[in-house]
Amino acid sequence: MASVDNKIKTISELAEISEELRANGKRIVLCHGVFDLLHIGHIRYFNQAKEHGDVLIVTLTPDHYVDKGPDRPAFTEILRAEALASLGETDYVAINEWPTAEETLRAIRPHVYAKGDEFKNIDNDPLGKIGKEADVVREIGAELVFTSDIVYSSSNLINRYLNRNSEELDEYLKMFRKRYRLDDVLDHLERMQDLKVLVIGDTILDEYQITSTLGKSSKDPILALKYQSCELYAGGALAVANHVADFAGEVTLMTMLGEKERHEDFIREKLNAKVETHFFTRPNGPTTLKRRFIDSYSLNKVMEIYVMDDSPLPESVEQEICTGLEEIISGYDLVLTADFGHGLISPAVVDLLVEKAPYLAVNTQANAGNRGFNTIGKYPRMDFFSLAEHELRLETRDQINELRPLLIETGDRLKTKICLVTQGSRGCSLYNPASEFVRIPSFQSNVVDRVGAGDALLSISSMAACMGLHEELVGFLGNIAGSLAVQIMGNDRAIDKQSMRKYITATMK
């Protein structure tokens, strides 16, 4: 038997090995998966797979493509590869280079591709992944076989025996699983494609200056940083539109760019191709850009600089925005307002949104650029709002008292149907005047960057609220979107339906 180290190869090495094996008349079988927690179901699967050939190759999904939920994978790709290579059934093991097995199949060209019995009904695969792999199997002239045995779930075993959730979250998920069926929750995600969504709000470009910290300057009382690299991300309303785009049927974005330092080519490149755009122009001003200086070791933000013009818009531009908005607003199911307080949403625009929007969802962000003057009370009515706790406390001018009465008072005063407040590591709270107050604990996540998490939560929870879902489902889906977002640096990519489905499935098993 080959040693563990000799079994583990790269995909390119396996391509050469498989070519030589075929030349020697050997029949090659390929298995592919995450294999996060190796269990008896996997061993039986490999035993049955190898019966279809002479050599068994197993490839596994790399860590950065595993999107099965919080803190997954439980074991790194190196440990998972070593575990697989230690089995007598496996002849070769490799860490895949792609999120799926399609290119792997083309590289290795096995005679047989073996999948577990749970994947047998290809038509029931909502993501279409097995269907695409089956197409490649036909393309390379291989055979697709399905093993038949007891089906075990690594996610279920990890949730039961390797759980790192808080006791509060465990109790909540037990209750949630009794109230809701997994298929029903996933179906709500699919039904979002029936929505037509208009996103209106401020464009923000997030520039990350990645630095190493040198320490205090020897001459001045300042922190000295050494430049390493720079990244630019599409944030603000651009990020909201991108989050919505993978779920809703139609998405339109109304936003404002600067006449100077416009960055329009970059913005169009970063926007999902599905998003229809209406760009207005701020005369003589730049597109709002927030330049953040990041310590590369800790990823902590050291300082930020705002590049913006926050003066009132000329009357002619304000009128142009109102005219454009009034022409199209009635054609949407949901108007999602991402109000960062940087000038686009003027009092006249607020009046129009409140009067004309079929379903109005709002976030008013309190940030250093608007100095706390941009609060939710500027909207006399809305159907849904999502705020951070400090934004609600700014609106109510109350830093001390319990959150619940503040949320109830604000929701009633603004005539909302559902209102949501995020509370960081404590999760979120929701209030529906027609039913009840709900609190949902935070889901565990590997936090990379909190910037943009609120935008992701706003995007998904607004659509769920517009669909008339119970406030608990609105908060649950929003929490998951936020948990996925904090694992992403800046707004490097948007939340997508496939990641949401996998996270929900892993959480509810």
PyMOL commands that set and color helices and strands:
alter all, ss='L'
color gray80, all
select helices_A, chain A and resi 4-7+11-23+40-50+63-65+77-85+102-108+117-119+122-124+129-139+154-161+167-179+182-194+237-245+264-270+315-331+347-356+376-378+389-396+403-413+424-426+453-466+471-485+497-508
alter helices_A, ss='H'
color red, helices_A
select strands_A, chain A and resi 8-9+28-33+55-60+92-95+112-115+143-146+196-201+203-216+223-236+250-260+275-286+289-295+301-307+334-339+360-364+384-388+418-422+428-431+437-440
alter strands_A, ss='S'
color yellow, strands_A
deselect
rebuild
show_as cartoon
